Amino acid sequence: MNNSKQKDFMDLYSPIHESFIRFCKAKSYGIIEYEDLINETILRAYSSFESLKNKKAFLGFLFGIASNIIKNSLRRKDFISYKAEYNSNIEDVSYSLERKHDIELLYKALNQLPEKTKEAIILFEISGFSIKEISEIQDSSNSAIKQRLKRGRESLSTILGVKDVNKTTSPSFLSIMFTL
């Protein structure tokens, strides 16, 4: 039974592994270490995998667990505030200093957005999920997700000092920043 559970879990997890890592990196920035978030989420998801009735809901199941871990960390105030040396936690050393700084600014800006908007931006721009998939994860309509994305981009453009969202890089002015 254990081998079957493990195989079923890995069959669902393997295709979304990279997207899940990008989600955790962006969602946990400045709150907890993303590796800890990934490990804790996978451990909790595997432990309660039998309780998942609909295997199609696995993605939302993972994101829900990760979001709850972050919320609990914030509630307990068991996190260390942003420190200058946090930059060293960015995995790829091939990034230039300017690129690291841009990523840091982006993550700080994302943390200023409302939670659902931040999550929608992370899922769409960073993790590469479709609007339909995000609407299933967030249990919202497609139009609500589109509106969150639009408002989130506008807020980020204001925070980051971009003057005109429509005249910047297509398909999204954030596309360069989100190719982490």
C-alpha positions as CSV (number, residue, x, y, z in Angstrom):
1,M,0.0,0.0,0.0
2,N,2.8,2.4,0.9
3,N,4.5,1.9,-2.5
4,S,1.1,2.6,-4.2
5,K,0.6,5.8,-2.2
6,Q,4.1,6.9,-3.0
7,K,3.7,6.2,-6.7
8,D,0.3,7.9,-6.9
9,F,1.7,11.0,-5.0
10,M,4.8,11.2,-7.3
11,D,2.6,10.8,-10.4
12,L,0.7,13.8,-9.4
13,Y,3.7,15.8,-8.1
14,S,6.3,15.3,-10.8
15,P,4.7,17.3,-13.6
16,I,4.2,20.3,-11.3
17,H,7.5,20.2,-9.5
18,E,9.2,23.2,-11.2
19,S,6.2,25.4,-11.0
20,F,5.7,24.5,-7.3
21,I,9.3,25.5,-6.5
22,R,8.9,28.8,-8.3
23,F,5.6,29.4,-6.4
24,C,7.3,28.6,-3.1
25,K,10.2,30.9,-3.8
26,A,8.0,33.8,-4.6
27,K,5.4,33.2,-1.9
28,S,7.8,32.7,0.9
29,Y,10.2,35.5,0.2
30,G,11.2,37.4,3.3
31,I,9.0,35.2,5.5
32,I,10.6,31.7,5.6
33,E,13.2,29.9,3.6
34,Y,11.6,28.5,0.5
35,E,13.3,25.1,0.9
36,D,11.6,24.8,4.3
37,L,8.3,25.7,2.8
38,I,8.7,23.1,0.0
39,N,9.8,20.3,2.4
40,E,7.1,21.1,5.0
41,T,4.4,21.3,2.3
42,I,5.4,18.0,0.6
43,L,5.6,16.3,4.0
44,R,2.1,17.5,5.0
45,A,0.6,16.7,1.6
46,Y,2.0,13.2,1.6
47,S,0.9,12.6,5.2
48,S,-2.7,13.5,4.4
49,F,-2.7,12.3,0.8
50,E,-5.4,9.7,1.5
51,S,-7.8,12.5,2.5
52,L,-7.6,14.0,-1.0
53,K,-10.9,12.8,-2.6
54,N,-10.4,14.4,-6.0
55,K,-6.9,13.9,-7.5
56,K,-7.6,16.8,-10.0
57,A,-7.5,19.1,-6.9
58,F,-4.0,18.1,-6.0
59,L,-2.5,21.3,-7.2
60,G,-4.8,23.4,-5.1
61,F,-4.2,21.0,-2.3
62,L,-0.5,21.7,-2.4
63,F,-0.9,25.5,-2.8
64,G,-3.4,25.6,0.1
65,I,-1.0,23.7,2.4
66,A,1.9,26.1,1.4
67,S,-0.3,29.1,1.9
68,N,-1.4,27.9,5.4
69,I,2.2,27.2,6.4
70,I,3.1,30.8,5.5
71,K,0.0,32.2,7.3
72,N,0.9,30.2,10.4
73,S,4.5,31.5,10.3
74,L,3.2,35.1,10.1
75,R,0.7,34.6,12.9
76,R,3.3,33.2,15.2
77,K,5.7,35.8,14.1
78,D,8.3,33.1,14.0
79,F,10.0,34.5,11.0
80,I,13.1,36.6,10.7
81,S,12.5,40.0,9.0
82,Y,14.2,40.6,5.7
83,K,18.0,40.9,6.1
84,A,20.5,42.2,3.6
85,E,22.2,38.8,3.4
86,Y,18.9,37.2,2.2
87,N,20.2,37.9,-1.3
88,S,22.6,35.0,-0.9
89,N,19.6,32.6,-0.8
90,I,18.9,33.2,-4.5
91,E,20.0,29.9,-5.9
92,D,21.5,30.8,-9.3
93,V,24.9,32.5,-8.9
94,S,24.9,33.3,-12.6
95,Y,22.5,36.2,-12.0
96,S,24.2,39.6,-12.1
97,L,24.0,41.8,-9.1
98,E,21.5,44.0,-11.0
99,R,19.3,40.9,-11.7
100,K,19.5,39.9,-8.0
101,H,18.5,43.4,-7.0
102,D,15.6,43.4,-9.5
103,I,14.3,40.1,-8.1
104,E,14.6,41.4,-4.6
105,L,12.6,44.5,-5.5
106,L,10.0,42.4,-7.3
107,Y,9.6,40.1,-4.3
108,K,9.3,43.1,-1.9
109,A,6.7,44.6,-4.2
110,L,4.7,41.3,-4.4
111,N,4.6,41.3,-0.6
112,Q,2.7,44.6,-0.7
113,L,-0.2,43.2,-2.7
114,P,-3.3,41.7,-1.2
115,E,-2.9,37.9,-0.6
116,K,-5.2,36.6,-3.4
117,T,-3.8,39.1,-5.9
118,K,-0.2,38.2,-5.0
119,E,-1.0,34.5,-5.3
120,A,-2.7,35.0,-8.7
121,I,0.3,37.0,-10.0
122,I,2.8,34.3,-8.7
123,L,0.7,31.5,-10.2
124,F,0.3,33.2,-13.6
125,E,3.5,35.1,-14.1
126,I,6.1,33.0,-12.2
127,S,4.6,29.5,-12.1
128,G,3.1,29.7,-15.6
129,F,-0.4,28.4,-14.7
130,S,-3.4,29.3,-16.9
131,I,-6.2,31.5,-15.8
132,K,-8.5,28.5,-15.8
133,E,-6.1,26.6,-13.5
134,I,-5.7,29.6,-11.2
135,S,-9.5,30.0,-11.0
136,E,-9.8,26.3,-9.9
137,I,-7.0,26.8,-7.3
138,Q,-8.4,30.0,-5.9
139,D,-12.1,28.8,-6.3
140,S,-12.9,32.0,-8.2
141,S,-14.3,32.8,-11.7
142,N,-12.0,33.4,-14.7
143,S,-13.1,37.1,-14.8
144,A,-12.2,37.5,-11.1
145,I,-8.7,36.1,-11.8
146,K,-8.3,38.3,-14.8
147,Q,-9.3,41.3,-12.7
148,R,-6.8,40.3,-9.9
149,L,-4.1,40.0,-12.5
150,K,-4.9,43.4,-14.0
151,R,-5.1,45.1,-10.7
152,G,-2.0,43.3,-9.5
153,R,0.0,44.4,-12.5
154,E,-1.2,48.0,-12.1
155,S,-0.2,48.0,-8.4
156,L,3.2,46.4,-9.2
157,S,3.8,49.0,-11.9
158,T,3.1,51.8,-9.3
159,I,5.2,50.2,-6.6
160,L,8.1,49.5,-9.1
161,G,7.8,52.9,-10.7
162,V,6.8,51.8,-14.2
163,K,4.9,54.7,-15.9
164,D,2.8,52.9,-18.5
165,V,2.1,49.2,-18.2
166,N,0.7,49.0,-21.8
167,K,3.8,50.4,-23.5
168,T,6.2,48.0,-21.8
169,T,7.5,44.5,-22.7
170,S,4.9,42.1,-24.0
171,P,3.1,39.9,-23.2
172,S,3.5,41.5,-19.8
173,F,5.8,44.1,-18.5
174,L,6.7,41.7,-15.7
175,S,7.7,38.9,-18.1
176,I,11.4,39.6,-17.9
177,M,11.3,39.8,-14.2
178,F,9.3,36.6,-13.8
179,T,11.7,34.4,-15.8
180,L,13.4,33.3,-12.6
